[in-house]
Amino acid sequence: MSIFVVQGGFVRISEKYSYSKYRNKESRPQGSGRVFVSPKEKFSFNPIINLPAKFWGNIGLLILIVFGLWFVFYSRFFQIKEIIIEGNSLVSSDRISKNIDLGQNIFRFNIKNTREKIIANNPLIGDVAIYRGIPNALKIVILERKPQIIWQSGDKYYLVDESGTVGREVSNSEFPDLIRIADRKNMPVHVGQHLLSESFINFSEKINRDFFSEVNIHPTGYYITETTFDPYVQTDSGFFVKFDTARDAKKQLSDLKDIIIAYRSNIHEYVDVRINGWAYYK
């Protein structure tokens, strides 16, 4: 910008005015010099990029930890793909494995709940041990209950274990070596029911094991008419024997032996050894 000054008819052009020049002069303190900033200091500093190296190390470590947790607990690499079952003979592997969903994460798989579920759904299983096989397999070891008796009610047969619990329904041809006891009242039975006492099972085993060796007569069948306290044993000699499970099995077999030796020709229907010190026959 130029300034025109009129003096005595003459026009004089003064120096060119610069706003920025005068502003800088007015705003700059007296006696101060110019301040020069190097390009490196002026443009290279960034408060985020120039954080300490330790900070970036911690960030990297956190990222690795998060990725590691995701990989271990949520990636497909550790999903259950194989189930190995051992120790089962009475319960099928398919019945056991249906309690487990394939595809679960092997580390998040709940062993305790699965074990309880398998035992609850399978009365013939006494205990279960489950082991993780990294990366994607489970091993299940089954401890089954010992089958003791085949219980007949009507036209149905049930496998009863050593504790007296009904394990499952079976056919008449299965387990030919087990004692078969028929319920003449045909009371309804369901799987998982605690049907018989352990004392009854132990008594029946002793009678079945020692009957022939004591009296030289073969038992052909066992049945219940009213209560499990009074089991009957049918013999191949045409008569049956009434026992009392509350009394000692060996003592009753001894009494039976004595009466058969003394009165064998008079026995046609039954022998009753339930009363201590007495024996009845017909």
Residue, then its C-alpha position, 0 to 999 in steps of 0.5 A: m500500500s502507498i501513501f500520497v503526501v501533498q506538500g505545496g502542490f507537490v505530491r511525494i510518495s512515501e515508502k510502501y506500507s506493509y501491515s505484516k511488517y509493522r505488525n511484526k515489529e510492534s509485536r516483537p519485544q524490543g531487543s529480542g532476536r529471531v527464533f529459528v526452529s529446526p524442521k526436525e523439531k518442528f515437524s517430527f514430534n508426535p505425542i502418540i508415536n513418541l511414547p516410551a518403548k516400554f509402553w509399546g511393549n506392554i501393548g504388544l504383550l496384551i495383544l498376544i495374551v488376548f489372542g492366546l486366550w481366544f485361540v485356547f478357549y474359542s478356536r476350532f483347534f481345541q474343539i472336541k472331535e473324538i471320544i474314547i470309551e473304555g471299561n463298558s460292556l453292559v452299557s453301549s458306547d453310543r448311550i454313553s457318548k450321547n451325553i457329550d456334544l461334539g464341538q465343545n471347547i475341550f478346556r471349557f468342557n465341564i467334566k463334573n457335570t458330564r460325569e454326574k449326567i452319565i451316572a444318572n442316565n445309566p444305573l448300571i454305571g457305578d463310576v466314571a473318570i473323564y480325561r482331557g486329551i489335548p488338543n481335541a479328544l476325551k477319554i472316558v473310563i467306565l466302572e460298571r456295577k456287577p449284575q447279580i439277578i435277572w428279575q422277571s415280572g410278567d413277560k419282562y426281564y430286568l437286570v438287577d445289580e449288586s446294590g439291588t437297582v434295576g439296570r435295564e430291561v433284557s431278554n430272557s436269553e441274556f445272562p444265562d449264568l445269573i439267578r432268575i427270580a420271578d415275581r408271581k404278583n407281577m408288580p410293575v418295575h422301571v429302570g433305575q428303581h431300587l428293587l431289592s435289598e443287598s441282604f436279599i441278593n446276598f442270601s439268594e447268591k448263597i442259596n444258589r451256590d450251595f444248594f446242590s452241594e448241601v442237599n444233592i438236589h438241583p434248584t430249577g427256579y426261584y420265585i416270590t409270592e408275597t414278599t422278598f423276605d420269603p423266597y421259594v426255590q423250585t427243585d428238580s425233584g418236584f417239590f419246592v423249599k420255603f426260605d426266610t432271608a432274615r435267617d442264616a442261609k447255611k443253617q436253613l440248608s443244613d436243616l433242609k438236608d436233615i429233613i430230606i435225609a430223614y423224610r425224603s420219601n414223604i416229601h411231595e409238595y414242599v419243605d418249609v425251613r423258615i422257623n428256627g429249630w423246626a422244619y415242615y414238609k408236605 
